[in-house]
Structures are given as structure tokens and as C-alpha cells.
Amino acid sequence: MSGLLKNIDSFQSEYYEKNNKNSLFKRNQKLELAKAISDNFSLDDLINNTCYTINGTNKVIIDYNILKLYANIDNYETIITYIFNKFNQTIDNYGDFEVHMNLNSFTITAAERHKKMVELFCNLCLKQNEKSFSNSCQKLIVYYCTTSINQIGSLFMCFVDPAIKDKISLIKKEDSDVLWNSLSMS
């Protein structure tokens, strides 16, 4: 665990100590905590740990496990712009790109919480005229997919360009560790 994640973990523990962790009605508390984390930590550091390229490759990594800690309506646009720029930089350097997305711990309630962010992101990608992300994206590989991913996917597929749908690969949760960890070896 990186220093940033250790600090966030400590921050979360203190937050829940002060605010008693809800076992019911968690949605608002999770949103408040994400806002508090984004207010108390460098947004640049958070985003850089969420989305990055593997050096010397066209592979763009997006890690929901970090994103979920701080993403909220107040910073969606900043996060989206960063990811958008990362795609553009990768296209400029390699001519195309792959997206490797870690969705470990992504749930239906998380999908509902962040639906607006996905909608904004997909709309921005579709409006992109200079570079077609849909054509430049060679693969979109989603790791740690649970059996509920089809339900979750149905919430978002209406926002996804049809050209991308055939490029999506879903990796079952039980097969993901080895594949995800091998990305850092690339």
C-alpha cells in the first residue's frame, strides 16, 4: 500500500470514529467522506494514482479502488478532464490506446452513485472530433467482474459508443489477480 493510501486509510478511520460508520443509509455518508478526502488530500495526487499509463506502453490504467475514495460531484469534471487528457497523450505517443480498468469492489450502489460521472465522460468522448476515442481504443478490459456486472453494465451501456462495445472484455473476479498484477510487469 502506498503512502497516500495509508494516509487515506487513517483519515477514513478517524472520520468513522467521529461520525460512526452507518450500516444502513451509507450512500450520503460515503459521498460526504469522498468529499472530505478530496478536500484534505491533493487532488492531483489522488488522480495520478487513479489513472496512469504503464511506461513505454499504450496501456492506460484506471483504478476504481482509488477513485471511489474521493470521486464526488464537485470533482467529476476535473477527473474526467484528466482521464480525457491521458487518452489524448497516449494516442499522440502511440497512435492508439488500451484501457485496463480495475473494478474490484464496484457494486450496484456504487454504479448509481457515480452514474453521472460515467455519463459525463461518455458524452465528452462522443463529442471528441479531433481524435475518435472509439476508433483509437483498441481494448477496454475490465478486471474483477462479479456476476452482477451485467446488471451494472446495463446502467451504463446506453452511454457507450457502439464501436466500443465489441472491444470490451470482462475478466471474472477469480481470474483477475494474476492478469491485473501482470500489468505492472509490462
Phi, psi and omega in degrees: 000132181290165178300320179300313182293325176297317179295320178294319179300317177297317179300316179298316180301315178296319180300312182289333176295318181283328189246008182049114183294124179287137173264338172239156179056050184280339188307306182296321180294320178295320178295319178296318180294317178300318178296316180297319178296315181293334178279336187253355179233157178295119179299324177300315179297318180298312182293318179298332177274346179271318185226123181202164175258151172280124184311134176076012180227172175263018184270118177259124181261135172231120186248104179299330182300332176268317180307317185297339183289333188225346184295129178206168187305330182287338182239006179307314184297319179296316179297313181298316179299319179298311181297317177304313179294324178296318176299313180299316179299319181292320176298316179300321183278327189235349180090340177202183179204160172241146174249129175240114188243124177268111179251026178302131180077009177284128185237173177298319179293326175295320179299318178293321180296323186250015181302320181298321179296316179296317179299313179299317181296311181297320178297319178295318179297319180292331180280347182296116181262320183300309182236131178271107178299323181298321179279327182282337179282117181275325182210147168231104184254124182250121183260156177066043179280129176265176179295339180276002183298330178295320176295315181295315180302324181295335176292330189252338187299335178294340179267349188269133177302132180305330180294338180275329187306322180285348182263359183274129173240130179254123181257124180301150182306316184291342179260357191279322186308308183298313182293316180296312181295332179288341178299321181289344179273347183299000000 
